[in-house]
């Protein structure tokens, strides 16, 4: 193996360069293991359905360019922090677009085991989640999705977002409060209360 210099964290570090086939194998393994969860995460972050595939591809292109610098075992964290940045940029570009779901979007979702009933249940859950998340700031939405949907713990989230753990915890608390208020209003409306 040859040594390649990479600039990391402001300094020069020498890391062994992987052979091309080994890099390709690792890249393929990362994509197979994490594509569906990155895709769902981007969707939960509010990336419009029409650009979800492009957004996921952008995340994996960034990973492909930086794979040699990503420690084995840290790929998921890197993918999710990259997805946050990609979604933030896409949301800026599409700030005025409607984030509502098309009824035909179900065909876009990666299917593990598809049945009509499961599909309807997932769509209803997703629609409710998207309704509850709409209106949250990017910061609150991101932390809530990372914690509640993707199952990351606060130290991981803080590292991904490059914020203090107290900030991540505060954002999670505020996001939960706002979602709870929205859910209570929705339930009141459904019961016919005013």
MODELLER restraints for C-alpha pairs under 7 A, 6 or more apart:
rsr = mdl.restraints
at = mdl.atoms
rsr.add(forms.Gaussian(group=physical.xy_distance, feature=features.Distance(at['CA:1:A'], at['CA:16:A']), mean=6.59, stdev=0.5))
rsr.add(forms.Gaussian(group=physical.xy_distance, feature=features.Distance(at['CA:1:A'], at['CA:17:A']), mean=6.26, stdev=0.5))
rsr.add(forms.Gaussian(group=physical.xy_distance, feature=features.Distance(at['CA:1:A'], at['CA:18:A']), mean=6.86, stdev=0.5))
rsr.add(forms.Gaussian(group=physical.xy_distance, feature=features.Distance(at['CA:2:A'], at['CA:16:A']), mean=6.16, stdev=0.5))
rsr.add(forms.Gaussian(group=physical.xy_distance, feature=features.Distance(at['CA:2:A'], at['CA:17:A']), mean=5.70, stdev=0.5))
rsr.add(forms.Gaussian(group=physical.xy_distance, feature=features.Distance(at['CA:3:A'], at['CA:14:A']), mean=6.37, stdev=0.5))
rsr.add(forms.Gaussian(group=physical.xy_distance, feature=features.Distance(at['CA:3:A'], at['CA:15:A']), mean=5.94, stdev=0.5))
rsr.add(forms.Gaussian(group=physical.xy_distance, feature=features.Distance(at['CA:3:A'], at['CA:16:A']), mean=4.65, stdev=0.5))
rsr.add(forms.Gaussian(group=physical.xy_distance, feature=features.Distance(at['CA:3:A'], at['CA:17:A']), mean=5.55, stdev=0.5))
rsr.add(forms.Gaussian(group=physical.xy_distance, feature=features.Distance(at['CA:4:A'], at['CA:14:A']), mean=5.85, stdev=0.5))
rsr.add(forms.Gaussian(group=physical.xy_distance, feature=features.Distance(at['CA:4:A'], at['CA:15:A']), mean=5.82, stdev=0.5))
rsr.add(forms.Gaussian(group=physical.xy_distance, feature=features.Distance(at['CA:4:A'], at['CA:16:A']), mean=6.17, stdev=0.5))
rsr.add(forms.Gaussian(group=physical.xy_distance, feature=features.Distance(at['CA:4:A'], at['CA:17:A']), mean=5.78, stdev=0.5))
rsr.add(forms.Gaussian(group=physical.xy_distance, feature=features.Distance(at['CA:5:A'], at['CA:12:A']), mean=6.56, stdev=0.5))
rsr.add(forms.Gaussian(group=physical.xy_distance, feature=features.Distance(at['CA:5:A'], at['CA:13:A']), mean=5.84, stdev=0.5))
rsr.add(forms.Gaussian(group=physical.xy_distance, feature=features.Distance(at['CA:5:A'], at['CA:14:A']), mean=4.64, stdev=0.5))
rsr.add(forms.Gaussian(group=physical.xy_distance, feature=features.Distance(at['CA:5:A'], at['CA:15:A']), mean=6.41, stdev=0.5))
rsr.add(forms.Gaussian(group=physical.xy_distance, feature=features.Distance(at['CA:6:A'], at['CA:12:A']), mean=5.99, stdev=0.5))
rsr.add(forms.Gaussian(group=physical.xy_distance, feature=features.Distance(at['CA:6:A'], at['CA:13:A']), mean=5.75, stdev=0.5))
rsr.add(forms.Gaussian(group=physical.xy_distance, feature=features.Distance(at['CA:6:A'], at['CA:14:A']), mean=6.41, stdev=0.5))
rsr.add(forms.Gaussian(group=physical.xy_distance, feature=features.Distance(at['CA:7:A'], at['CA:13:A']), mean=6.38, stdev=0.5))
rsr.add(forms.Gaussian(group=physical.xy_distance, feature=features.Distance(at['CA:17:A'], at['CA:68:A']), mean=6.89, stdev=0.5))
rsr.add(forms.Gaussian(group=physical.xy_distance, feature=features.Distance(at['CA:27:A'], at['CA:64:A']), mean=6.50, stdev=0.5))
rsr.add(forms.Gaussian(group=physical.xy_distance, feature=features.Distance(at['CA:36:A'], at['CA:110:A']), mean=6.39, stdev=0.5))
rsr.add(forms.Gaussian(group=physical.xy_distance, feature=features.Distance(at['CA:38:A'], at['CA:56:A']), mean=6.72, stdev=0.5))
rsr.add(forms.Gaussian(group=physical.xy_distance, feature=features.Distance(at['CA:38:A'], at['CA:80:A']), mean=6.77, stdev=0.5))
rsr.add(forms.Gaussian(group=physical.xy_distance, feature=features.Distance(at['CA:39:A'], at['CA:52:A']), mean=6.95, stdev=0.5))
rsr.add(forms.Gaussian(group=physical.xy_distance, feature=features.Distance(at['CA:39:A'], at['CA:56:A']), mean=5.80, stdev=0.5))
rsr.add(forms.Gaussian(group=physical.xy_distance, feature=features.Distance(at['CA:42:A'], at['CA:83:A']), mean=6.41, stdev=0.5))
rsr.add(forms.Gaussian(group=physical.xy_distance, feature=features.Distance(at['CA:42:A'], at['CA:87:A']), mean=6.32, stdev=0.5))
rsr.add(forms.Gaussian(group=physical.xy_distance, feature=features.Distance(at['CA:43:A'], at['CA:52:A']), mean=6.80, stdev=0.5))
rsr.add(forms.Gaussian(group=physical.xy_distance, feature=features.Distance(at['CA:44:A'], at['CA:130:A']), mean=6.75, stdev=0.5))
rsr.add(forms.Gaussian(group=physical.xy_distance, feature=features.Distance(at['CA:44:A'], at['CA:145:A']), mean=6.76, stdev=0.5))
rsr.add(forms.Gaussian(group=physical.xy_distance, feature=features.Distance(at['CA:45:A'], at['CA:87:A']), mean=6.70, stdev=0.5))
rsr.add(forms.Gaussian(group=physical.xy_distance, feature=features.Distance(at['CA:45:A'], at['CA:141:A']), mean=6.63, stdev=0.5))
rsr.add(forms.Gaussian(group=physical.xy_distance, feature=features.Distance(at['CA:45:A'], at['CA:142:A']), mean=6.28, stdev=0.5))
rsr.add(forms.Gaussian(group=physical.xy_distance, feature=features.Distance(at['CA:46:A'], at['CA:99:A']), mean=6.60, stdev=0.5))
rsr.add(forms.Gaussian(group=physical.xy_distance, feature=features.Distance(at['CA:47:A'], at['CA:87:A']), mean=5.93, stdev=0.5))
rsr.add(forms.Gaussian(group=physical.xy_distance, feature=features.Distance(at['CA:47:A'], at['CA:90:A']), mean=6.74, stdev=0.5))
rsr.add(forms.Gaussian(group=physical.xy_distance, feature=features.Distance(at['CA:47:A'], at['CA:91:A']), mean=6.43, stdev=0.5))
rsr.add(forms.Gaussian(group=physical.xy_distance, feature=features.Distance(at['CA:48:A'], at['CA:99:A']), mean=5.68, stdev=0.5))
rsr.add(forms.Gaussian(group=physical.xy_distance, feature=features.Distance(at['CA:55:A'], at['CA:86:A']), mean=6.58, stdev=0.5))
rsr.add(forms.Gaussian(group=physical.xy_distance, feature=features.Distance(at['CA:59:A'], at['CA:79:A']), mean=6.68, stdev=0.5))
rsr.add(forms.Gaussian(group=physical.xy_distance, feature=features.Distance(at['CA:59:A'], at['CA:82:A']), mean=6.00, stdev=0.5))
rsr.add(forms.Gaussian(group=physical.xy_distance, feature=features.Distance(at['CA:59:A'], at['CA:83:A']), mean=5.81, stdev=0.5))
rsr.add(forms.Gaussian(group=physical.xy_distance, feature=features.Distance(at['CA:59:A'], at['CA:86:A']), mean=6.84, stdev=0.5))
rsr.add(forms.Gaussian(group=physical.xy_distance, feature=features.Distance(at['CA:77:A'], at['CA:160:A']), mean=6.48, stdev=0.5))
rsr.add(forms.Gaussian(group=physical.xy_distance, feature=features.Distance(at['CA:81:A'], at['CA:160:A']), mean=4.95, stdev=0.5))
rsr.add(forms.Gaussian(group=physical.xy_distance, feature=features.Distance(at['CA:81:A'], at['CA:161:A']), mean=6.43, stdev=0.5))
rsr.add(forms.Gaussian(group=physical.xy_distance, feature=features.Distance(at['CA:132:A'], at['CA:179:A']), mean=5.73, stdev=0.5))
rsr.add(forms.Gaussian(group=physical.xy_distance, feature=features.Distance(at['CA:132:A'], at['CA:182:A']), mean=6.22, stdev=0.5))
rsr.add(forms.Gaussian(group=physical.xy_distance, feature=features.Distance(at['CA:132:A'], at['CA:183:A']), mean=6.78, stdev=0.5))
rsr.add(forms.Gaussian(group=physical.xy_distance, feature=features.Distance(at['CA:133:A'], at['CA:141:A']), mean=6.41, stdev=0.5))
rsr.add(forms.Gaussian(group=physical.xy_distance, feature=features.Distance(at['CA:133:A'], at['CA:179:A']), mean=6.92, stdev=0.5))
rsr.add(forms.Gaussian(group=physical.xy_distance, feature=features.Distance(at['CA:140:A'], at['CA:171:A']), mean=5.27, stdev=0.5))
rsr.add(forms.Gaussian(group=physical.xy_distance, feature=features.Distance(at['CA:140:A'], at['CA:172:A']), mean=6.46, stdev=0.5))
rsr.add(forms.Gaussian(group=physical.xy_distance, feature=features.Distance(at['CA:140:A'], at['CA:175:A']), mean=5.17, stdev=0.5))
rsr.add(forms.Gaussian(group=physical.xy_distance, feature=features.Distance(at['CA:141:A'], at['CA:175:A']), mean=6.73, stdev=0.5))
rsr.add(forms.Gaussian(group=physical.xy_distance, feature=features.Distance(at['CA:143:A'], at['CA:157:A']), mean=6.90, stdev=0.5))
rsr.add(forms.Gaussian(group=physical.xy_distance, feature=features.Distance(at['CA:143:A'], at['CA:168:A']), mean=6.71, stdev=0.5))
rsr.add(forms.Gaussian(group=physical.xy_distance, feature=features.Distance(at['CA:143:A'], at['CA:171:A']), mean=6.60, stdev=0.5))
rsr.add(forms.Gaussian(group=physical.xy_distance, feature=features.Distance(at['CA:143:A'], at['CA:172:A']), mean=5.77, stdev=0.5))
rsr.add(forms.Gaussian(group=physical.xy_distance, feature=features.Distance(at['CA:144:A'], at['CA:172:A']), mean=5.53, stdev=0.5))
rsr.add(forms.Gaussian(group=physical.xy_distance, feature=features.Distance(at['CA:144:A'], at['CA:175:A']), mean=6.26, stdev=0.5))
rsr.add(forms.Gaussian(group=physical.xy_distance, feature=features.Distance(at['CA:146:A'], at['CA:152:A']), mean=5.68, stdev=0.5))
rsr.add(forms.Gaussian(group=physical.xy_distance, feature=features.Distance(at['CA:146:A'], at['CA:157:A']), mean=6.90, stdev=0.5))
rsr.add(forms.Gaussian(group=physical.xy_distance, feature=features.Distance(at['CA:147:A'], at['CA:153:A']), mean=6.17, stdev=0.5))
rsr.add(forms.Gaussian(group=physical.xy_distance, feature=features.Distance(at['CA:154:A'], at['CA:165:A']), mean=6.46, stdev=0.5))
rsr.add(forms.Gaussian(group=physical.xy_distance, feature=features.Distance(at['CA:154:A'], at['CA:168:A']), mean=6.52, stdev=0.5))
rsr.add(forms.Gaussian(group=physical.xy_distance, feature=features.Distance(at['CA:154:A'], at['CA:169:A']), mean=6.66, stdev=0.5))
rsr.add(forms.Gaussian(group=physical.xy_distance, feature=features.Distance(at['CA:155:A'], at['CA:165:A']), mean=5.97, stdev=0.5))
rsr.add(forms.Gaussian(group=physical.xy_distance, feature=features.Distance(at['CA:157:A'], at['CA:168:A']), mean=6.87, stdev=0.5))
rsr.add(forms.Gaussian(group=physical.xy_distance, feature=features.Distance(at['CA:158:A'], at['CA:164:A']), mean=5.81, stdev=0.5))
rsr.add(forms.Gaussian(group=physical.xy_distance, feature=features.Distance(at['CA:158:A'], at['CA:165:A']), mean=5.14, stdev=0.5))
rsr.add(forms.Gaussian(group=physical.xy_distance, feature=features.Distance(at['CA:158:A'], at['CA:168:A']), mean=5.61, stdev=0.5))
rsr.add(forms.Gaussian(group=physical.xy_distance, feature=features.Distance(at['CA:188:A'], at['CA:194:A']), mean=6.81, stdev=0.5))
